[in-house]
């Protein structure tokens, strides 16, 4: 079954067209990467899939549910880590996890299980019982990721999951995502600027530029298509060839 | 509506807001300390500060002595008053800037009074314009002069028309004052202070509003500013559950703050008037008025929360939401201050019906009509219902505005393309 199905998606902000009819699918259990420069439409796409923004035109479905008409059902299946997401700083780490777990869990056992899993993903140890205002940026991002993944969503949407983190913290986050998918079989849709990260994590990748999907495939397919030694090079060539065509 | 999620949101909001020590201190602790301290301080300052009266007696006659003695006698019952009789000239008095009032009895004062039945004695009273106790000193001096005048008139009556009773001659009209309440019934002694009670309650209403603004702007605009809202909006919780949880939590804390504010304002006036007049303020209107006031505070706070909620959903930061909500509610609350100096019901019903459009007009009228009319309860409930309708309408509007899309792009639309690009990243 398709985890995400996007057909001819347009999004306008006033006169400005942020998405110009993009189309792509994500298979269940896949880690799918959306790569593009600033202002290319990545966050808009993720926000539409996450039911926060409405499409101006086109169809977006998550596990067969329409994100506009069946937004409530979609929100039962997904979890979202926004790029600039932060946590409730006056609450402790575990209180943050508990709050989000209670939003998804039906029974107290389910909630306890989610929080336990969240503590494990965060890797914060006993610091999870401290107030978030005492955490470093890296610790906050790990807790935000844990909060997103602990509910074991069918689709996890991660907008720049390692944004602003140092190398060590980024590696920790990437490993957490990989481990999560291996253990749960969930689908992950992520956006990133970091090509190494995308190459390491993603089964398939879409390049997005100026509101258009300009290439889509596995990292190896894309490298081969653009005769590049790595994904970064492939991305640059894809954008350049797009510019030449227009 | 999923009650489990609603309860969870309320729990989170109460935990989060209650740990904001500065807001809790400013909204709940400060009123109960600050207002009574302020009232006590003003009362104490007024009571502890003596009034200084200087008397310069150039006459040294029978009546100037009587006037001085009357003043000295009255001053014993008039609080903290010091009378100086040792000054011999105005120049001496000028050397003491603490003198609040100077009484000059010129030479010939007694002689002018006694030389004929038409004789008039003159005294010069010079209150100091920069003194806060001058009016108190003036009252005392005028009382003493009136007493002396009455005494002189009685003597003249006895001399001129010996068969007339001086008291009846002086007071041909006997006043009988009977205070009445709504419907003409005799008012209890406490009810004579109803105006004062209402004034305190209306001020209590005003002070109750502000903590509500702090809580709701922190809860809604704060969530946006601290970048926690987006993740919350994607949880299975519906918009109504999120908004409802935030509203209920804000109302719980606002209710506590409102109670503290009302108590603080009441204590402020108790200490203030206790200090000024040495009297305690009784609560006229009884339990009925207190009950109506409690409901009125709740609905006034709820309306305020609803207004702040609307502004919070379209504001980019806590600061702008808070300042916008404070500015708007303060302007609307001017009716409360106006009602202290006049009958808002008369003004609204006879000259300015537009006032009925302001929700806080109904907050005031719910109290005023309760004590003014015989069946005041019915009128009061009518105004409380209007407040409730306002609240429901504003919350419904707030719920409609509280969509992820509107919240996220509200700032962008106002601030232009520069921010649009940031959003699209």
Interface residues (C-beta under 8 A of the other chain):
Chain A: X13 X14 X16 X18 X38 X39 X40 X41 X42 X43 X44 X47 X50 X51 X52 X53 X54 X72 X75 X76 X78 X79 X80 X81 X82 X83 X84 X85 X86 X87 X88 X89 X90 X91 X95 X99 X100 X102 X103 X104 X144 X147 X148 X157
Chain B: X4 X5 X8 X11 X12 X15 X16 X19 X20 X226 X227 X228 X230 X231 X233 X234 X235 X236 X237 X238 X404 X405 X408 X409 X412 X413 X417 X420 X421 X423 X424 X425
